[in-house]
Every structure is written in C-alpha cells, then in structure tokens.
Amino acid sequence: MRIDRYTIVLSFLLAAFAFSGQARPQVVTSSNQPVVQVAAETTAQQDRLVLGDVAEVRASDAEIAARLRAVSLGYAPNVGSVRELPRERIALAITAAGFAEGTFQLSSPAVALVRRAAQTIDPALVREEIERVALTDLNASGATARLSHLDLPPLIEAPSGKIEIRATVSNARDVFLPFTVFVELWQEGRVVKRFNATAQVEAFASVFVAAREIAANTRLRPEHFKPEIKRLERPLNNYVTEAERLRGMAVRHDFARGDAITTEAISSEIIVRPGDQVRIIGQSGPLQIVVNGEARAAGRIGDRIQVKNLQSGTLLQAIVTDEGIVRVRF
C-alpha cells in the first residue's frame, strides 16, 4: 500500500513537470511580440505626432516595426504647452491602426508628457520684415526713412523648422505717430504664432525751406527759399521738393527762417494783369520767335489768356508760363 502511495505522488509530480514544459512555448511566443516602450517625457520636432516620436519600438519584423512607429497620435502641442497622452489613448491608437489587442506589448506610464521643440526667433529678422512693409512707400517717395522705435515681445519662440515672417500695417494711419504692426509666423503653410508690435517711423528728405523771414502774402522769389535736409512731420508729398513748384506762388502766412514750405501754405499768384507788357514766345516745331505783346486779361501760371501782338495787332490765345512771359504754339 505504501509503494502505491509513493507511485501516485511521483506520477503526479511528473505530470506537473510535463504540464509546465508544455506551457513553455507560450512564453516564447509572447517574447516574439512587438514591444512598444513609451517614454515618460518627449520633445516633439514636428507638427504631427506619431508613435515613433514618443516610444521605442522593437520588433523582429522590420515592416511591423515601421507600421507601429507610424501610428498617428494627432498634433503635437504648441510651443510652451504640454500635451498629456494617457496609456489608454496610446493603446487605442495602436489598435485603430490594425494591431489587435494582445498582439503587442505596451509599456507606458499612466500619462506620457509631450512638449514641442522650440526655436528663438532673432528680433533682427522681425525688424527687417517690419521695415520692409512700413518704410517702402516713404523710401520710394524720395525720403530716407527708418524705424525710430520698435517694441517687440522680449522673447519670440516658434516651433523648430523653417519659419516665414509676415508683417502687416494699416494704411489709414499717420506714419509719424506710433502704430501697431501685426506679425505672423508661418510654417508649412499655416500660422504657428501671432503677436503685435508697436513701431514709430522717422524720415528725412531734401525740401525747400524759407531762406529768410517771409511775410504773409509775399510773392516768392528765388532769394526767398533754398533746399535743406529736414526731418519730415508728414508724408513727403505735403512738402515742396522742386523749385519749379514755387514759381508764381505767394505764401499764405508768415514764415520764419528755416521753416519748411508746405503745399498748403502757398497759393498761386496772379502774375500777369491786363495792360502788362509781355513777351510772346511763338513756337512751331523747332522754330521759335519772340515778339512784344500786351496782356488783355489777368492770369496765373498755366492760365490761358488773350494777348495782343503789338507788331501785327493780332489778338492771340497764349499760356502764361512766367511773370511777363506767355507762350503760343502754332
């Protein structure tokens, strides 16, 4: 009876070992499954986030490993933000990509953290773009303009990668008062950052100024004005930049020496009056003759008036070109 009892126990032990030996292939199969090892914290380099960005993938089959690394996890966070990836969210993304539950091993913290790789934008590049949009018209008009003030954020960060800077300013503004510039940072066809900057412009140009004190209603003569480099307080087209524009003009108010002569401060003066002796310049092609005449009407530069040729007595229509001079074309 004792021998039979030992026989039974021995048989039981042998059966147990045999069973454990049969289970050993299951362990081997499990170890051949792809392994996804998710990092606790990751820094994303691109806008789109894939599994390979946040995890180490190990698989004996290279194709399966590549498929796993390409599993989409959505967008990476913005610069300065943190995105949380729960373990369940990662597992669901892998399953949605065609990997059945139990066919892969996922090792992940309860929540993985993802930050976005950032770069600091050189303020000089932003300034260059703002100068381009804010100063182009002034410089094209003949002035020399620059930014006298530019208030940018202390730190300008953007996602890593190639960045395009675009700045816009409102056209309805006084260019010499502080104004707001709207700046956008573009990457791969989309805006990744927006911010505002405050700027102010100063410009200089050669304009005509009073060479001496000039009383109101004085008709301007060459000795009254001279060119000088002045800091502009308004757009250049408000100033007189060509001496030709001052011919036949009178000032509307008093001018101190050095005051810039502006277009609204001058008015056209009558420089020919009825009965004035004038020189009539007649021109036909390259041929030009000059005769004495008499004005029959008053006129300013550019006006058409009637004059009398004193030699022939003929009445003509002539254009006033200067004080005492009219021109006729045949």
Helices and strands as residue ranges (DSSP letters): H 2-31, E 35-38, E 41-44, E 48-50, H 51-54, E 55-58, H 62-69, E 72-75, E 82-86, H 87-96, E 105-107, E 111-116, E 118-120, H 123-140, E 144-151, E 157-159, E 164-169, E 179-187, E 190-210, G 222-224, E 225-231, G 236-238, G 243-246, E 249-251, G 263-265, E 266-268, E 277-284, E 287-295, E 304-309, E 315-322, E 325-329
